[in-house]
Amino acid sequence: MRLFVWRREVIQPALESDIEAAVAEQRAFLERDPENPRAHFALGTLSHFRGETDAAVALFLRAIELDPAYAAPHVSLGHIYAVERRYDEAWKHAREAERLGDRSLVEQLERYPSVK
């Protein structure tokens, strides 16, 4: 079986099935604990992976609202905003993540002078 056929017929359906199961799991968790910032972040990450950017942004913002000291959603928002060429917003979240102890997005953005 050729690789692209293998990916289309075997790998991709498995990934999608796993993602759907993970989404269902996170939604169920949020029903039990709607104030859990990590569950919002996890569902946001899954939403972003599925191409649901608006939903991901809303979930990341909610995670930050619930736990302002949580750096990971800032990093994820910064990535989304950088891809969308919303550099001021990307840098805002990069700096906040850095203040919270995660320099990874700042380091990534610094590699591209046009992003400043």
Secondary structure, 3 states (H helix, E strand, C coil): CCHHHHHHHHHHHHHHHHHHHHHHHHHHHHHHCCCCHHHHHHHHHHHHHCCCHHHHHHHHHHHHHHCCCCHHHHHHHHHHHHHCCCHHHHHHHHHHHHHCCCCHHHHHHHCCHHHC
